[in-house]
Amino acid sequence: MSKSSPGTTARHRVRLLIRAVSAAALVTSGFAIADAAPAHAANESVNIWLTTTNDSGGRNVTQGLRQQAPVSFNAGTGGAGQVVNVNENTHYQQFTGAGASFTDTAAWLMNSSGALSSSTRNTVMNNLFNPTTGIGLDFLRNPLGASDLARYSYTFDDMPSGQTDPSLANFSIAHDLADVLPLTKQAQQLNPGLKVMASPWTAPPWMKDSGAYSQGYLQSQYYSAYAQYFVKYIQAYQAQGVPINFVSVQNEPTCCSGYPSMQWNGSGLDVFTANDLLPAFHAAGVSTKVLALDWNPDTYASYGSPSVDDATVRNDPNFGGIAWHGYGGSVTTQTDIHNQYPNVDAY
């Protein structure tokens, strides 16, 4: 979340920035000027963009982020209202961003499928990423290779069955050059504050004991090659003008059969991260941050804890924190881990 300012119990007027996102609307409030008096929202203007709504007949109507007439806050009925004390001496994690993903399918549908004209695509991109005339999405989490939301399975170093490429001579991001990377670059141009994260669903099949895109463990003799696979991806994107700010080691380790995926145990993730991935980043001068877990709170003990508990990983300058999903377990786990490791960021 964003840095929490304030220190004493004195009352301050605080700058308010409210982004309420629902299936119906996106609302952004105005803000007050800093002052020693209590803050009041009455009569401040609220700008509204509507995505969908129901008409008088109960039909769901798509508005597509259409700006509505602004409204104003009414005066409250609670007397003095709610007092918010701000402690200027206590800071928390800086809020990094919010956004979405250019998966293979999403990027193809938007860019080269013919579903959208170039004019319509530019309008959509502007509405999504422009921080002034759009909603200002500023974070992309793109699959590093194919995901479950891809038209077909692929990696950036696919080989014919029975062949291997430990030197990664065949490595290429050609797949992403068609749709994923052009849209990511356009998003970055529309919003220069954009951050990009990459998450792998699987290593190339020839690195795995299954020899398949789905499931299978990364073979230990390819740990070093797989670390270089990350480095080459980051360098290839950088060469195209798109920095990769974060990577995770594995999207949802062990999940799921039937689409690109890869099995791990917690100790394997720790060993690979500590002995191969982070050293490879240092050797290549890569500043990209590595995030652990990339799954649900109820899997943290099995797949996140071994890496985070490892001081070699946790104290590495390229370690960025923990990537949390929200499909299972309790969000209070995040508080437990924050209390244990207050300097480890959560995403």
Number of C-alpha atoms within 10 A of each C-alpha: 11 11 12 15 14 17 13 11 11 13 16 19 18 21 13 14 12 13 12 11 13 11 9 16 21 19 19 18 20 15 18 15 11 12 12 11 11 17 21 18 17 11 12 16 16 17 16 19 21 19 18 17 15 11 9 7 6 8 9 11 12 13 14 13 19 15 16 11 9 12 13 14 13 11 13 12 7 7 7 9 12 11 11 14 17 18 14 13 10 11 13 13 15 11 11 13 17 13 16 12 17 20 23 24 19 16 21 20 14 22 20 13 13 10 12 14 13 13 9 12 15 16 12 17 20 21 20 21 25 20 16 11 10 19 19 22 23 23 22 22 20 23 23 26 25 27 24 18 15 18 13 12 18 19 22 21 20 19 15 8 10 8 9 16 16 18 11 16 8 12 17 17 17 10 15 21 13 15 22 22 21 16 21 21 18 15 23 22 14 22 21 14 17 24 21 22 21 24 22 23 30 31 31 23 27 23 23 22 13 15 16 21 23 23 26 21 22 24 13 15 11 16 20 17 19 23 20 20 23 21 19 18 19 24 17 17 17 12 10 13 12 20 20 23 19 21 27 24 22 25 24 23 25 18 17 15 14 10 20 27 26 27 21 18 14 18 15 18 21 24 17 20 24 20 15 17 25 22 18 21 20 14 9 12 10 17 16 22 19 25 27 29 29 23 22 20 22 16 19 22 13 15 27 26 18 21 25 24 13 13 11 15 23 19 13 15 13 20 24 24 22 24 20 21 18 11 10 11 13 12 14 10 15 17 13 11 17 14 11 11 14 13 14 17 18 19 16
